[in-house]
Amino acid sequence: MSSYVQKVLADVKAKNANEPEFIQAVEEVLSTLAPVLEANPQYEKAAILERMVEPERVVMFRVPWVDDNGVVQVNRGYRVQFNSAIG
């Protein structure tokens, strides 16, 4: 992998150390993009990978529910969106 890919991956691991599934997914995607990035150095200049690995929007919401004992429980739900482009 190129030094650019390794740098971005190190940043992702530092920022998301408690998210092993996310780190694994990022590693898989970045490893497949390495040849494209090496052939197109302008992508590094445009910080394409840094933009890809940061979510565009995160929505947090509450989910109230009643358990078997009739007690109301409240949990958090999240929707993380990395790209809002349609098409």
PyMOL Python script that loads the backbone (N, CA, C, O; Angstrom):
from pymol import cmd

cmd.read_pdbstr("""\
ATOM      1  N   MET A   1       0.834  -1.189   0.000  1.00  0.00           N
ATOM      2  CA  MET A   1       0.000   0.000   0.000  1.00  0.00           C
ATOM      3  C   MET A   1       0.875   1.247   0.000  1.00  0.00           C
ATOM      4  O   MET A   1       1.988   1.249   0.526  1.00  0.00           O
ATOM      5  N   SER A   2       0.353   2.287  -0.593  1.00  0.00           N
ATOM      6  CA  SER A   2       1.097   3.544  -0.656  1.00  0.00           C
ATOM      7  C   SER A   2       1.157   4.211   0.714  1.00  0.00           C
ATOM      8  O   SER A   2       0.394   3.883   1.622  1.00  0.00           O
ATOM      9  N   SER A   3       2.074   5.144   0.833  1.00  0.00           N
ATOM     10  CA  SER A   3       2.205   5.860   2.110  1.00  0.00           C
ATOM     11  C   SER A   3       0.948   6.677   2.403  1.00  0.00           C
ATOM     12  O   SER A   3       0.577   6.853   3.564  1.00  0.00           O
ATOM     13  N   TYR A   4       0.294   7.176   1.353  1.00  0.00           N
ATOM     14  CA  TYR A   4      -0.956   7.929   1.535  1.00  0.00           C
ATOM     15  C   TYR A   4      -2.034   7.041   2.153  1.00  0.00           C
ATOM     16  O   TYR A   4      -2.696   7.440   3.111  1.00  0.00           O
ATOM     17  N   VAL A   5      -2.209   5.852   1.612  1.00  0.00           N
ATOM     18  CA  VAL A   5      -3.209   4.918   2.134  1.00  0.00           C
ATOM     19  C   VAL A   5      -2.861   4.535   3.571  1.00  0.00           C
ATOM     20  O   VAL A   5      -3.744   4.479   4.427  1.00  0.00           O
ATOM     21  N   GLN A   6      -1.599   4.277   3.840  1.00  0.00           N
ATOM     22  CA  GLN A   6      -1.178   3.909   5.197  1.00  0.00           C
ATOM     23  C   GLN A   6      -1.424   5.044   6.188  1.00  0.00           C
ATOM     24  O   GLN A   6      -1.819   4.796   7.327  1.00  0.00           O
ATOM     25  N   LYS A   7      -1.194   6.282   5.765  1.00  0.00           N
ATOM     26  CA  LYS A   7      -1.418   7.440   6.633  1.00  0.00           C
ATOM     27  C   LYS A   7      -2.901   7.582   6.965  1.00  0.00           C
ATOM     28  O   LYS A   7      -3.265   7.786   8.123  1.00  0.00           O
ATOM     29  N   VAL A   8      -3.749   7.473   5.955  1.00  0.00           N
ATOM     30  CA  VAL A   8      -5.195   7.588   6.180  1.00  0.00           C
ATOM     31  C   VAL A   8      -5.674   6.450   7.069  1.00  0.00           C
ATOM     32  O   VAL A   8      -6.485   6.668   7.969  1.00  0.00           O
ATOM     33  N   LEU A   9      -5.187   5.255   6.832  1.00  0.00           N
ATOM     34  CA  LEU A   9      -5.574   4.106   7.644  1.00  0.00           C
ATOM     35  C   LEU A   9      -5.132   4.284   9.098  1.00  0.00           C
ATOM     36  O   LEU A   9      -5.876   3.936  10.015  1.00  0.00           O
ATOM     37  N   ALA A  10      -3.951   4.812   9.312  1.00  0.00           N
ATOM     38  CA  ALA A  10      -3.483   5.071  10.680  1.00  0.00           C
ATOM     39  C   ALA A  10      -4.373   6.101  11.371  1.00  0.00           C
ATOM     40  O   ALA A  10      -4.673   5.969  12.557  1.00  0.00           O
ATOM     41  N   ASP A  11      -4.793   7.121  10.636  1.00  0.00           N
ATOM     42  CA  ASP A  11      -5.700   8.129  11.202  1.00  0.00           C
ATOM     43  C   ASP A  11      -7.047   7.511  11.570  1.00  0.00           C
ATOM     44  O   ASP A  11      -7.608   7.807  12.625  1.00  0.00           O
ATOM     45  N   VAL A  12      -7.560   6.651  10.691  1.00  0.00           N
ATOM     46  CA  VAL A  12      -8.846   5.985  10.960  1.00  0.00           C
ATOM     47  C   VAL A  12      -8.734   5.114  12.205  1.00  0.00           C
ATOM     48  O   VAL A  12      -9.631   5.117  13.048  1.00  0.00           O
ATOM     49  N   LYS A  13      -7.639   4.370  12.324  1.00  0.00           N
ATOM     50  CA  LYS A  13      -7.450   3.506  13.494  1.00  0.00           C
ATOM     51  C   LYS A  13      -7.344   4.321  14.777  1.00  0.00           C
ATOM     52  O   LYS A  13      -7.853   3.907  15.819  1.00  0.00           O
ATOM     53  N   ALA A  14      -6.690   5.469  14.711  1.00  0.00           N
ATOM     54  CA  ALA A  14      -6.546   6.315  15.900  1.00  0.00           C
ATOM     55  C   ALA A  14      -7.885   6.924  16.321  1.00  0.00           C
ATOM     56  O   ALA A  14      -8.189   7.006  17.512  1.00  0.00           O
ATOM     57  N   LYS A  15      -8.673   7.344  15.351  1.00  0.00           N
ATOM     58  CA  LYS A  15      -9.950   8.004  15.657  1.00  0.00           C
ATOM     59  C   LYS A  15     -11.059   7.020  16.012  1.00  0.00           C
ATOM     60  O   LYS A  15     -12.004   7.377  16.715  1.00  0.00           O
ATOM     61  N   ASN A  16     -10.947   5.782  15.530  1.00  0.00           N
ATOM     62  CA  ASN A  16     -12.028   4.807  15.686  1.00  0.00           C
ATOM     63  C   ASN A  16     -11.523   3.505  16.294  1.00  0.00           C
ATOM     64  O   ASN A  16     -11.910   2.422  15.854  1.00  0.00           O
ATOM     65  N   ALA A  17     -10.675   3.601  17.287  1.00  0.00           N
ATOM     66  CA  ALA A  17     -10.054   2.412  17.882  1.00  0.00           C
ATOM     67  C   ALA A  17     -11.078   1.429  18.446  1.00  0.00           C
ATOM     68  O   ALA A  17     -10.809   0.230  18.511  1.00  0.00           O
ATOM     69  N   ASN A  18     -12.235   1.917  18.850  1.00  0.00           N
ATOM     70  CA  ASN A  18     -13.264   1.054  19.444  1.00  0.00           C
ATOM     71  C   ASN A  18     -14.254   0.519  18.408  1.00  0.00           C
ATOM     72  O   ASN A  18     -15.298  -0.017  18.780  1.00  0.00           O
ATOM     73  N   GLU A  19     -13.946   0.655  17.121  1.00  0.00           N
ATOM     74  CA  GLU A  19     -14.843   0.198  16.054  1.00  0.00           C
ATOM     75  C   GLU A  19     -14.109  -0.767  15.115  1.00  0.00           C
ATOM     76  O   GLU A  19     -13.781  -0.388  13.991  1.00  0.00           O
ATOM     77  N   PRO A  20     -13.843  -2.008  15.553  1.00  0.00           N
ATOM     78  CA  PRO A  20     -13.048  -2.925  14.723  1.00  0.00           C
ATOM     79  C   PRO A  20     -13.701  -3.275  13.387  1.00  0.00           C
ATOM     80  O   PRO A  20     -12.999  -3.492  12.400  1.00  0.00           O
ATOM     81  N   GLU A  21     -15.024  -3.334  13.342  1.00  0.00           N
ATOM     82  CA  GLU A  21     -15.699  -3.663  12.083  1.00  0.00           C
ATOM     83  C   GLU A  21     -15.517  -2.540  11.071  1.00  0.00           C
ATOM     84  O   GLU A  21     -15.296  -2.791   9.886  1.00  0.00           O
ATOM     85  N   PHE A  22     -15.611  -1.295  11.546  1.00  0.00           N
ATOM     86  CA  PHE A  22     -15.411  -0.143  10.663  1.00  0.00           C
ATOM     87  C   PHE A  22     -13.980  -0.116  10.147  1.00  0.00           C
ATOM     88  O   PHE A  22     -13.753   0.127   8.962  1.00  0.00           O
ATOM     89  N   ILE A  23     -13.021  -0.361  11.017  1.00  0.00           N
ATOM     90  CA  ILE A  23     -11.612  -0.372  10.608  1.00  0.00           C
ATOM     91  C   ILE A  23     -11.375  -1.458   9.567  1.00  0.00           C
ATOM     92  O   ILE A  23     -10.670  -1.227   8.584  1.00  0.00           O
ATOM     93  N   GLN A  24     -11.951  -2.631   9.767  1.00  0.00           N
ATOM     94  CA  GLN A  24     -11.792  -3.720   8.797  1.00  0.00           C
ATOM     95  C   GLN A  24     -12.382  -3.328   7.445  1.00  0.00           C
ATOM     96  O   GLN A  24     -11.773  -3.589   6.408  1.00  0.00           O
ATOM     97  N   ALA A  25     -13.553  -2.709   7.444  1.00  0.00           N
ATOM     98  CA  ALA A  25     -14.180  -2.294   6.190  1.00  0.00           C
ATOM     99  C   ALA A  25     -13.329  -1.244   5.477  1.00  0.00           C
ATOM    100  O   ALA A  25     -13.164  -1.300   4.259  1.00  0.00           O
ATOM    101  N   VAL A  26     -12.793  -0.293   6.230  1.00  0.00           N
ATOM    102  CA  VAL A  26     -11.944   0.742   5.633  1.00  0.00           C
ATOM    103  C   VAL A  26     -10.683   0.115   5.048  1.00  0.00           C
ATOM    104  O   VAL A  26     -10.266   0.484   3.949  1.00  0.00           O
ATOM    105  N   GLU A  27     -10.071  -0.824   5.760  1.00  0.00           N
ATOM    106  CA  GLU A  27      -8.872  -1.502   5.249  1.00  0.00           C
ATOM    107  C   GLU A  27      -9.162  -2.199   3.926  1.00  0.00           C
ATOM    108  O   GLU A  27      -8.369  -2.116   2.988  1.00  0.00           O
ATOM    109  N   GLU A  28     -10.295  -2.884   3.851  1.00  0.00           N
ATOM    110  CA  GLU A  28     -10.646  -3.606   2.628  1.00  0.00           C
ATOM    111  C   GLU A  28     -10.855  -2.651   1.460  1.00  0.00           C
ATOM    112  O   GLU A  28     -10.377  -2.903   0.355  1.00  0.00           O
ATOM    113  N   VAL A  29     -11.566  -1.559   1.702  1.00  0.00           N
ATOM    114  CA  VAL A  29     -11.835  -0.603   0.623  1.00  0.00           C
ATOM    115  C   VAL A  29     -10.546   0.088   0.186  1.00  0.00           C
ATOM    116  O   VAL A  29     -10.277   0.200  -1.010  1.00  0.00           O
ATOM    117  N   LEU A  30      -9.753   0.548   1.142  1.00  0.00           N
ATOM    118  CA  LEU A  30      -8.531   1.264   0.788  1.00  0.00           C
ATOM    119  C   LEU A  30      -7.534   0.370   0.065  1.00  0.00           C
ATOM    120  O   LEU A  30      -6.822   0.837  -0.825  1.00  0.00           O
ATOM    121  N   SER A  31      -7.472  -0.902   0.430  1.00  0.00           N
ATOM    122  CA  SER A  31      -6.541  -1.803  -0.257  1.00  0.00           C
ATOM    123  C   SER A  31      -6.941  -1.999  -1.719  1.00  0.00           C
ATOM    124  O   SER A  31      -6.075  -2.158  -2.579  1.00  0.00           O
ATOM    125  N   THR A  32      -8.235  -1.988  -2.005  1.00  0.00           N
ATOM    126  CA  THR A  32      -8.664  -2.130  -3.402  1.00  0.00           C
ATOM    127  C   THR A  32      -8.465  -0.840  -4.189  1.00  0.00           C
ATOM    128  O   THR A  32      -8.326  -0.876  -5.411  1.00  0.00           O
ATOM    129  N   LEU A  33      -8.451   0.298  -3.499  1.00  0.00           N
ATOM    130  CA  LEU A  33      -8.272   1.583  -4.181  1.00  0.00           C
ATOM    131  C   LEU A  33      -6.807   1.956  -4.383  1.00  0.00           C
ATOM    132  O   LEU A  33      -6.516   2.898  -5.120  1.00  0.00           O
ATOM    133  N   ALA A  34      -5.890   1.252  -3.755  1.00  0.00           N
ATOM    134  CA  ALA A  34      -4.467   1.603  -3.819  1.00  0.00           C
ATOM    135  C   ALA A  34      -3.947   1.765  -5.251  1.00  0.00           C
ATOM    136  O   ALA A  34      -3.263   2.752  -5.520  1.00  0.00           O
ATOM    137  N   PRO A  35      -4.237   0.845  -6.189  1.00  0.00           N
ATOM    138  CA  PRO A  35      -3.731   1.031  -7.560  1.00  0.00           C
ATOM    139  C   PRO A  35      -4.282   2.293  -8.232  1.00  0.00           C
ATOM    140  O   PRO A  35      -3.565   2.968  -8.970  1.00  0.00           O
ATOM    141  N   VAL A  36      -5.532   2.603  -7.980  1.00  0.00           N
ATOM    142  CA  VAL A  36      -6.142   3.804  -8.566  1.00  0.00           C
ATOM    143  C   VAL A  36      -5.477   5.056  -8.006  1.00  0.00           C
ATOM    144  O   VAL A  36      -5.210   6.009  -8.738  1.00  0.00           O
ATOM    145  N   LEU A  37      -5.216   5.045  -6.709  1.00  0.00           N
ATOM    146  CA  LEU A  37      -4.591   6.205  -6.073  1.00  0.00           C
ATOM    147  C   LEU A  37      -3.160   6.408  -6.553  1.00  0.00           C
ATOM    148  O   LEU A  37      -2.716   7.545  -6.717  1.00  0.00           O
ATOM    149  N   GLU A  38      -2.440   5.324  -6.777  1.00  0.00           N
ATOM    150  CA  GLU A  38      -1.070   5.434  -7.274  1.00  0.00           C
ATOM    151  C   GLU A  38      -1.041   5.968  -8.701  1.00  0.00           C
ATOM    152  O   GLU A  38      -0.115   6.688  -9.073  1.00  0.00           O
ATOM    153  N   ALA A  39      -2.040   5.625  -9.498  1.00  0.00           N
ATOM    154  CA  ALA A  39      -2.112   6.097 -10.880  1.00  0.00           C
ATOM    155  C   ALA A  39      -2.633   7.529 -10.981  1.00  0.00           C
ATOM    156  O   ALA A  39      -2.453   8.177 -12.012  1.00  0.00           O
ATOM    157  N   ASN A  40      -3.271   8.026  -9.935  1.00  0.00           N
ATOM    158  CA  ASN A  40      -3.875   9.362  -9.953  1.00  0.00           C
ATOM    159  C   ASN A  40      -3.468  10.149  -8.710  1.00  0.00           C
ATOM    160  O   ASN A  40      -4.239  10.230  -7.754  1.00  0.00           O
ATOM    161  N   PRO A  41      -2.270  10.729  -8.708  1.00  0.00           N
ATOM    162  CA  PRO A  41      -1.799  11.440  -7.514  1.00  0.00           C
ATOM    163  C   PRO A  41      -2.639  12.661  -7.144  1.00  0.00           C
ATOM    164  O   PRO A  41      -2.555  13.146  -6.016  1.00  0.00           O
ATOM    165  N   GLN A  42      -3.439  13.158  -8.069  1.00  0.00           N
ATOM    166  CA  GLN A  42      -4.290  14.313  -7.758  1.00  0.00           C
ATOM    167  C   GLN A  42      -5.342  13.973  -6.705  1.00  0.00           C
ATOM    168  O   GLN A  42      -5.867  14.873  -6.049  1.00  0.00           O
ATOM    169  N   TYR A  43      -5.657  12.697  -6.533  1.00  0.00           N
ATOM    170  CA  TYR A  43      -6.634  12.302  -5.513  1.00  0.00           C
ATOM    171  C   TYR A  43      -6.103  12.568  -4.106  1.00  0.00           C
ATOM    172  O   TYR A  43      -6.859  12.952  -3.214  1.00  0.00           O
ATOM    173  N   GLU A  44      -4.810  12.364  -3.916  1.00  0.00           N
ATOM    174  CA  GLU A  44      -4.224  12.654  -2.607  1.00  0.00           C
ATOM    175  C   GLU A  44      -4.267  14.152  -2.334  1.00  0.00           C
ATOM    176  O   GLU A  44      -4.585  14.583  -1.226  1.00  0.00           O
ATOM    177  N   LYS A  45      -3.948  14.933  -3.347  1.00  0.00           N
ATOM    178  CA  LYS A  45      -3.972  16.393  -3.199  1.00  0.00           C
ATOM    179  C   LYS A  45      -5.373  16.886  -2.849  1.00  0.00           C
ATOM    180  O   LYS A  45      -5.524  17.859  -2.110  1.00  0.00           O
ATOM    181  N   ALA A  46      -6.393  16.219  -3.375  1.00  0.00           N
ATOM    182  CA  ALA A  46      -7.788  16.593  -3.113  1.00  0.00           C
ATOM    183  C   ALA A  46      -8.335  15.954  -1.833  1.00  0.00           C
ATOM    184  O   ALA A  46      -9.503  16.151  -1.497  1.00  0.00           O
ATOM    185  N   ALA A  47      -7.504  15.192  -1.120  1.00  0.00           N
ATOM    186  CA  ALA A  47      -7.894  14.535   0.141  1.00  0.00           C
ATOM    187  C   ALA A  47      -9.139  13.662  -0.028  1.00  0.00           C
ATOM    188  O   ALA A  47     -10.054  13.695   0.794  1.00  0.00           O
ATOM    189  N   ILE A  48      -9.151  12.893  -1.096  1.00  0.00           N
ATOM    190  CA  ILE A  48     -10.310  12.039  -1.393  1.00  0.00           C
ATOM    191  C   ILE A  48     -10.542  11.010  -0.289  1.00  0.00           C
ATOM    192  O   ILE A  48     -11.674  10.837   0.163  1.00  0.00           O
ATOM    193  N   LEU A  49      -9.494  10.331   0.146  1.00  0.00           N
ATOM    194  CA  LEU A  49      -9.683   9.286   1.159  1.00  0.00           C
ATOM    195  C   LEU A  49     -10.131   9.865   2.491  1.00  0.00           C
ATOM    196  O   LEU A  49     -10.982   9.286   3.167  1.00  0.00           O
ATOM    197  N   GLU A  50      -9.567  10.999   2.869  1.00  0.00           N
ATOM    198  CA  GLU A  50      -9.981  11.622   4.130  1.00  0.00           C
ATOM    199  C   GLU A  50     -11.469  11.956   4.107  1.00  0.00           C
ATOM    200  O   GLU A  50     -12.151  11.853   5.127  1.00  0.00           O
ATOM    201  N   ARG A  51     -11.961  12.352   2.953  1.00  0.00           N
ATOM    202  CA  ARG A  51     -13.394  12.660   2.840  1.00  0.00           C
ATOM    203  C   ARG A  51     -14.246  11.396   2.820  1.00  0.00           C
ATOM    204  O   ARG A  51     -15.381  11.399   3.296  1.00  0.00           O
ATOM    205  N   MET A  52     -13.695  10.312   2.266  1.00  0.00           N
ATOM    206  CA  MET A  52     -14.462   9.064   2.196  1.00  0.00           C
ATOM    207  C   MET A  52     -14.659   8.411   3.558  1.00  0.00           C
ATOM    208  O   MET A  52     -15.691   7.783   3.798  1.00  0.00           O
ATOM    209  N   VAL A  53     -13.686   8.550   4.451  1.00  0.00           N
ATOM    210  CA  VAL A  53     -13.748   7.826   5.721  1.00  0.00           C
ATOM    211  C   VAL A  53     -14.439   8.602   6.838  1.00  0.00           C
ATOM    212  O   VAL A  53     -14.624   8.071   7.933  1.00  0.00           O
ATOM    213  N   GLU A  54     -14.822   9.846   6.577  1.00  0.00           N
ATOM    214  CA  GLU A  54     -15.561  10.637   7.565  1.00  0.00           C
ATOM    215  C   GLU A  54     -17.019  10.717   7.144  1.00  0.00           C
ATOM    216  O   GLU A  54     -17.308  11.037   5.991  1.00  0.00           O
ATOM    217  N   PRO A  55     -17.941  10.434   8.050  1.00  0.00           N
ATOM    218  CA  PRO A  55     -19.355  10.508   7.672  1.00  0.00           C
ATOM    219  C   PRO A  55     -19.773  11.939   7.351  1.00  0.00           C
ATOM    220  O   PRO A  55     -19.297  12.902   7.953  1.00  0.00           O
ATOM    221  N   GLU A  56     -20.666  12.042   6.394  1.00  0.00           N
ATOM    222  CA  GLU A  56     -21.219  13.342   6.019  1.00  0.00           C
ATOM    223  C   GLU A  56     -22.261  13.797   7.030  1.00  0.00           C
ATOM    224  O   GLU A  56     -22.408  14.989   7.303  1.00  0.00           O
ATOM    225  N   ARG A  57     -22.978  12.827   7.578  1.00  0.00           N
ATOM    226  CA  ARG A  57     -24.055  13.155   8.512  1.00  0.00           C
ATOM    227  C   ARG A  57     -24.241  12.002   9.493  1.00  0.00           C
ATOM    228  O   ARG A  57     -24.158  10.832   9.119  1.00  0.00           O
ATOM    229  N   VAL A  58     -24.493  12.349  10.751  1.00  0.00           N
ATOM    230  CA  VAL A  58     -24.805  11.356  11.777  1.00  0.00           C
ATOM    231  C   VAL A  58     -26.052  11.833  12.505  1.00  0.00           C
ATOM    232  O   VAL A  58     -26.083  12.937  13.049  1.00  0.00           O
ATOM    233  N   VAL A  59     -27.072  10.994  12.510  1.00  0.00           N
ATOM    234  CA  VAL A  59     -28.313  11.316  13.207  1.00  0.00           C
ATOM    235  C   VAL A  59     -28.439  10.366  14.391  1.00  0.00           C
ATOM    236  O   VAL A  59     -28.355   9.148  14.234  1.00  0.00           O
ATOM    237  N   MET A  60     -28.643  10.934  15.574  1.00  0.00           N
ATOM    238  CA  MET A  60     -28.854  10.131  16.774  1.00  0.00           C
ATOM    239  C   MET A  60     -30.302  10.326  17.206  1.00  0.00           C
ATOM    240  O   MET A  60     -30.810  11.447  17.205  1.00  0.00           O
ATOM    241  N   PHE A  61     -30.963   9.234  17.576  1.00  0.00           N
ATOM    242  CA  PHE A  61     -32.359   9.325  17.989  1.00  0.00           C
ATOM    243  C   PHE A  61     -32.615   8.356  19.132  1.00  0.00           C
ATOM    244  O   PHE A  61     -31.848   7.417  19.348  1.00  0.00           O
ATOM    245  N   ARG A  62     -33.689   8.590  19.856  1.00  0.00           N
ATOM    246  CA  ARG A  62     -34.022   7.698  20.972  1.00  0.00           C
ATOM    247  C   ARG A  62     -35.053   6.673  20.521  1.00  0.00           C
ATOM    248  O   ARG A  62     -35.873   6.929  19.639  1.00  0.00           O
ATOM    249  N   VAL A  63     -34.986   5.523  21.143  1.00  0.00           N
ATOM    250  CA  VAL A  63     -35.913   4.433  20.846  1.00  0.00           C
ATOM    251  C   VAL A  63     -36.510   3.959  22.169  1.00  0.00           C
ATOM    252  O   VAL A  63     -35.929   3.112  22.846  1.00  0.00           O
ATOM    253  N   PRO A  64     -37.679   4.509  22.540  1.00  0.00           N
ATOM    254  CA  PRO A  64     -38.328   4.032  23.770  1.00  0.00           C
ATOM    255  C   PRO A  64     -39.102   2.739  23.489  1.00  0.00           C
ATOM    256  O   PRO A  64     -39.701   2.586  22.425  1.00  0.00           O
ATOM    257  N   TRP A  65     -39.084   1.817  24.445  1.00  0.00           N
ATOM    258  CA  TRP A  65     -39.816   0.566  24.310  1.00  0.00           C
ATOM    259  C   TRP A  65     -40.159   0.041  25.695  1.00  0.00           C
ATOM    260  O   TRP A  65     -39.553   0.432  26.692  1.00  0.00           O
ATOM    261  N   VAL A  66     -41.128  -0.840  25.738  1.00  0.00           N
ATOM    262  CA  VAL A  66     -41.587  -1.414  27.004  1.00  0.00           C
ATOM    263  C   VAL A  66     -41.096  -2.854  27.077  1.00  0.00           C
ATOM    264  O   VAL A  66     -41.342  -3.650  26.172  1.00  0.00           O
ATOM    265  N   ASP A  67     -40.396  -3.181  28.167  1.00  0.00           N
ATOM    266  CA  ASP A  67     -39.879  -4.540  28.315  1.00  0.00           C
ATOM    267  C   ASP A  67     -40.970  -5.479  28.842  1.00  0.00           C
ATOM    268  O   ASP A  67     -42.107  -5.055  29.049  1.00  0.00           O
ATOM    269  N   ASP A  68     -40.628  -6.739  29.057  1.00  0.00           N
ATOM    270  CA  ASP A  68     -41.588  -7.755  29.491  1.00  0.00           C
ATOM    271  C   ASP A  68     -42.187  -7.467  30.864  1.00  0.00           C
ATOM    272  O   ASP A  68     -43.253  -7.985  31.196  1.00  0.00           O
ATOM    273  N   ASN A  69     -41.512  -6.650  31.659  1.00  0.00           N
ATOM    274  CA  ASN A  69     -42.016  -6.304  32.994  1.00  0.00           C
ATOM    275  C   ASN A  69     -42.844  -5.025  32.995  1.00  0.00           C
ATOM    276  O   ASN A  69     -43.241  -4.542  34.055  1.00  0.00           O
ATOM    277  N   GLY A  70     -43.104  -4.479  31.818  1.00  0.00           N
ATOM    278  CA  GLY A  70     -43.895  -3.259  31.721  1.00  0.00           C
ATOM    279  C   GLY A  70     -43.121  -1.987  32.007  1.00  0.00           C
ATOM    280  O   GLY A  70     -43.715  -0.921  32.164  1.00  0.00           O
ATOM    281  N   VAL A  71     -41.800  -2.087  32.075  1.00  0.00           N
ATOM    282  CA  VAL A  71     -40.954  -0.924  32.362  1.00  0.00           C
ATOM    283  C   VAL A  71     -40.488  -0.313  31.038  1.00  0.00           C
ATOM    284  O   VAL A  71     -40.047  -1.018  30.131  1.00  0.00           O
ATOM    285  N   VAL A  72     -40.597   1.008  30.952  1.00  0.00           N
ATOM    286  CA  VAL A  72     -40.156   1.700  29.745  1.00  0.00           C
ATOM    287  C   VAL A  72     -38.628   1.767  29.736  1.00  0.00           C
ATOM    288  O   VAL A  72     -38.008   2.216  30.701  1.00  0.00           O
ATOM    289  N   GLN A  73     -38.047   1.324  28.656  1.00  0.00           N
ATOM    290  CA  GLN A  73     -36.598   1.391  28.436  1.00  0.00           C
ATOM    291  C   GLN A  73     -36.347   2.403  27.320  1.00  0.00           C
ATOM    292  O   GLN A  73     -37.193   2.590  26.445  1.00  0.00           O
ATOM    293  N   VAL A  74     -35.204   3.044  27.352  1.00  0.00           N
ATOM    294  CA  VAL A  74     -34.846   3.996  26.300  1.00  0.00           C
ATOM    295  C   VAL A  74     -33.443   3.662  25.799  1.00  0.00           C
ATOM    296  O   VAL A  74     -32.486   3.602  26.571  1.00  0.00           O
ATOM    297  N   ASN A  75     -33.348   3.449  24.501  1.00  0.00           N
ATOM    298  CA  ASN A  75     -32.056   3.181  23.867  1.00  0.00           C
ATOM    299  C   ASN A  75     -31.777   4.256  22.825  1.00  0.00           C
ATOM    300  O   ASN A  75     -32.671   5.001  22.423  1.00  0.00           O
ATOM    301  N   ARG A  76     -30.529   4.319  22.399  1.00  0.00           N
ATOM    302  CA  ARG A  76     -30.142   5.241  21.337  1.00  0.00           C
ATOM    303  C   ARG A  76     -30.035   4.487  20.029  1.00  0.00           C
ATOM    304  O   ARG A  76     -29.588   3.341  19.979  1.00  0.00           O
ATOM    305  N   GLY A  77     -30.456   5.159  18.972  1.00  0.00           N
ATOM    306  CA  GLY A  77     -30.274   4.642  17.630  1.00  0.00           C
ATOM    307  C   GLY A  77     -29.449   5.638  16.837  1.00  0.00           C
ATOM    308  O   GLY A  77     -29.454   6.833  17.131  1.00  0.00           O
ATOM    309  N   TYR A  78     -28.741   5.146  15.833  1.00  0.00           N
ATOM    310  CA  TYR A  78     -27.897   6.005  15.014  1.00  0.00           C
ATOM    311  C   TYR A  78     -28.122   5.695  13.550  1.00  0.00           C
ATOM    312  O   TYR A  78     -28.361   4.548  13.174  1.00  0.00           O
ATOM    313  N   ARG A  79     -28.043   6.724  12.729  1.00  0.00           N
ATOM    314  CA  ARG A  79     -27.994   6.558  11.280  1.00  0.00           C
ATOM    315  C   ARG A  79     -26.789   7.342  10.811  1.00  0.00           C
ATOM    316  O   ARG A  79     -26.737   8.563  10.959  1.00  0.00           O
ATOM    317  N   VAL A  80     -25.825   6.645  10.250  1.00  0.00           N
ATOM    318  CA  VAL A  80     -24.595   7.275   9.785  1.00  0.00           C
ATOM    319  C   VAL A  80     -24.611   7.248   8.265  1.00  0.00           C
ATOM    320  O   VAL A  80     -24.743   6.186   7.656  1.00  0.00           O
ATOM    321  N   GLN A  81     -24.474   8.420   7.658  1.00  0.00           N
ATOM    322  CA  GLN A  81     -24.531   8.548   6.203  1.00  0.00           C
ATOM    323  C   GLN A  81     -23.195   9.094   5.704  1.00  0.00           C
ATOM    324  O   GLN A  81     -22.760  10.168   6.121  1.00  0.00           O
ATOM    325  N   PHE A  82     -22.555   8.355   4.817  1.00  0.00           N
ATOM    326  CA  PHE A  82     -21.259   8.770   4.299  1.00  0.00           C
ATOM    327  C   PHE A  82     -21.364   9.547   3.001  1.00  0.00           C
ATOM    328  O   PHE A  82     -20.428  10.259   2.638  1.00  0.00           O
ATOM    329  N   ASN A  83     -22.473   9.431   2.294  1.00  0.00           N
ATOM    330  CA  ASN A  83     -22.605  10.117   1.012  1.00  0.00           C
ATOM    331  C   ASN A  83     -24.076  10.403   0.762  1.00  0.00           C
ATOM    332  O   ASN A  83     -24.910   9.499   0.826  1.00  0.00           O
ATOM    333  N   SER A  84     -24.394  11.652   0.477  1.00  0.00           N
ATOM    334  CA  SER A  84     -25.791  12.007   0.229  1.00  0.00           C
ATOM    335  C   SER A  84     -26.091  12.157  -1.259  1.00  0.00           C
ATOM    336  O   SER A  84     -27.178  12.596  -1.634  1.00  0.00           O
ATOM    337  N   ALA A  85     -25.133  11.796  -2.102  1.00  0.00           N
ATOM    338  CA  ALA A  85     -25.367  11.887  -3.542  1.00  0.00           C
ATOM    339  C   ALA A  85     -26.417  10.861  -3.955  1.00  0.00           C
ATOM    340  O   ALA A  85     -26.432   9.735  -3.458  1.00  0.00           O
ATOM    341  N   ILE A  86     -27.271  11.259  -4.849  1.00  0.00           N
ATOM    342  CA  ILE A  86     -28.317  10.361  -5.341  1.00  0.00           C
ATOM    343  C   ILE A  86     -27.908   9.880  -6.728  1.00  0.00           C
ATOM    344  O   ILE A  86     -27.458  10.654  -7.573  1.00  0.00           O
ATOM    345  N   GLY A  87     -28.080   8.568  -6.935  1.00  0.00           N
ATOM    346  CA  GLY A  87     -27.801   8.050  -8.262  1.00  0.00           C
ATOM    347  C   GLY A  87     -26.715   7.044  -8.302  1.00  0.00           C
ATOM    348  O   GLY A  87     -26.387   6.532  -9.372  1.00  0.00           O
TER     349      GLY A  87
END
""", "prot")
cmd.dss("prot")
cmd.show_as("cartoon", "prot")
cmd.util.cbc("prot")
cmd.orient("prot")
